[in-house]
Amino acid sequence: MKRPAILGGPVAFPDGLPLARPATPPLAEVVTLLQPSWDRGVLTNGPLVRQLEEAAASRLGVRNVVAVSSCTAGLMLVFQALGTRGSVVLPSFTFSASAHALMWNQLAPVFAECDESTFHIDVDDAAARVDQADASAVLATHVFGAPGPVGGLDKLGQAAGVPVVFDAAHAFGATLDGQPVGHGGVAEVFSLTPTKTLVAGEGGLVATADDDLAEALRWNRDYGHRGDYNTRVAGLNARMSEMHAATALAGLPRFDDTLAIRRSHAARYTETLADIPGIHPQTVGAGDESTYKDFTVSIDPEQFGTGRDELEGALRAEGVETRRYFYPPVHRQDAYRAFTADLPVTDRVAGRVLTLPLYATMPAGGPEQVAELIAAVHAHADQLTATSTPR
Ligand SMILES: *Cc1c(COP(=O)(O)O)cnc(C)c1O
C-alpha cells in the first residue's frame, strides 16, 4: 500500500488530476455551424437557437424547450411566469442558484431536508413544510445528475395544489425508469455551463409540456415585450446567443458517447470504492441512469477512520482536485441567514460529502487510481488524523 503524499510518500499526480473538464466539441464544427448566422449578422436568438430547442425537445420527448442564457435565468423566468407568491419549499442540499431564483422573485425559501443516501429532497419532510408554511410551490434538484423523486413530488404537488419545478441543471441525459428526465412537474430547467453535461459555454434549457408557460418564457426572456416594445412584465435579457447554441449543437452528436464514458468511469469508481469502509457513493435509483455530472461520496468518519476534510487534504497532496459539493448547504450560507432552518440530516450529509474527479477525457484507470489513494488514506488514517488536524 502506497504511503500517502501528505505523510511524505510520492505524489500520485505531480501534474494534477482536475475535478472536471468541459466536454467541448471540435471548434471547427462549432464554426461551421455558426457560419450562416454569422454571415447574416444574426448573433442571438436566431435559427441555431431554434434548432437547439427542437433537437432538445425531440431528444427529451417534451412538447416545448425554451433556450435561455442560463439555468438560473430560466428558473427566475419560470417562477415569474407562474406568478408564484409567498414561499417555496426547496432542499438546502443544492446549489445556491436554486434559492437565488426564488429570492429574485421576492419568494421566501423554505428549506427541506435531504435523504442521507440519495442526497435528494426528502419528500415527506417537504410535504410537511409545504403544509406548515402554506407554501405556493416546490423546487427540487436532480442532485449530481441522479433523477430525483419525481413521482413522489408530483403527487405532493397534486395533493397540495401547488406547482413543482425541477432544477435539472445536472440532469441533461439522465433517465428515470427508462425515460429522459425532463417531464417532472410543470417545468424542468437544465444548465449548459462548462461543468454540466451538455456544454454551450453558458446557457439553459427550460422543458415544459405547458404551451402557455413556454410562450410566456419566450417573451419574457426578451424583456417581456411581444415585438411591440410594450412590455407586459418586467422581463429579462435571458436570450441565448447563436455562438452558444452552435457550441451545444456541435456537442449533441457525440453526447451519448460522452455520457457512456462518464457512466463507465462512475461504475469503476463504485466497484473499486466498495471495498473501502466508510466510503458511500450517492445512491442512484434502480432503473434510473445518472449523468454523473458529479461523482460524490459520503464519508462516514467512524468507519473510514478520518473525516471528509482530512481526506480532501490528503488527496490535494496527491495532486487530486476534489470539491465539497454541496457544502456549505444553502441554509448555512450568509445570504440565507434570515431563512435558516433546523436541518440535522442536511448538516450531516453536507459535512461528509466529497466530489471526486470525473470527466469524459479522464485517463482510463483514473477512478481506480483515485480509489487506491483513498484506500491508502484509510490504511494510514490514524497517522493522518494526528498530523493533519492538530487540535
Ligand atoms: C450550475 C447549477 C445551476 C446554475 O446554472 P447556470 O446555468 O450557471 O445558471 C443551478 N442549479 C444547480 C443545481 C447547478 O448545479
Ligand as a Chemical Component Dictionary entry (heavy atoms), coordinates in Angstrom:
data_LIG
# 
_chem_comp.id                   LIG 
_chem_comp.type                 NON-POLYMER 
_chem_comp.pdbx_formal_charge   0 
_chem_comp.three_letter_code    LIG 
# 
loop_
_chem_comp_atom.comp_id 
_chem_comp_atom.atom_id 
_chem_comp_atom.alt_atom_id 
_chem_comp_atom.type_symbol 
_chem_comp_atom.charge 
_chem_comp_atom.model_Cartn_x 
_chem_comp_atom.model_Cartn_y 
_chem_comp_atom.model_Cartn_z 
_chem_comp_atom.pdbx_ordinal 
LIG C1 C1 C 0 -24.950 25.040 -12.156 1  
LIG C2 C2 C 0 -26.223 24.985 -11.399 2  
LIG C3 C3 C 0 -27.207 25.976 -11.532 3  
LIG C4 C4 C 0 -26.959 27.234 -12.289 4  
LIG O1 O1 O 0 -26.839 27.028 -13.651 5  
LIG P1 P1 P 0 -26.381 28.271 -14.533 6  
LIG O2 O2 O 0 -26.623 27.794 -15.920 7  
LIG O3 O3 O 0 -24.943 28.516 -14.231 8  
LIG O4 O4 O 0 -27.243 29.418 -14.158 9  
LIG C5 C5 C 0 -28.406 25.811 -10.882 10 
LIG N1 N1 N 0 -28.624 24.752 -10.090 11 
LIG C6 C6 C 0 -27.718 23.779 -9.917  12 
LIG C7 C7 C 0 -28.055 22.624 -9.063  13 
LIG C8 C8 C 0 -26.465 23.889 -10.534 14 
LIG O5 O5 O 0 -25.519 22.981 -10.315 15 
# 
loop_
_chem_comp_bond.comp_id 
_chem_comp_bond.atom_id_1 
_chem_comp_bond.atom_id_2 
_chem_comp_bond.value_order 
_chem_comp_bond.pdbx_ordinal 
LIG C1 C2 SING 1  
LIG C2 C3 SING 2  
LIG C2 C8 DOUB 3  
LIG C3 C4 SING 4  
LIG C3 C5 DOUB 5  
LIG C4 O1 SING 6  
LIG O1 P1 SING 7  
LIG P1 O2 DOUB 8  
LIG P1 O3 SING 9  
LIG P1 O4 SING 10 
LIG C5 N1 SING 11 
LIG N1 C6 DOUB 12 
LIG C6 C7 SING 13 
LIG C6 C8 SING 14 
LIG C8 O5 SING 15 
# 
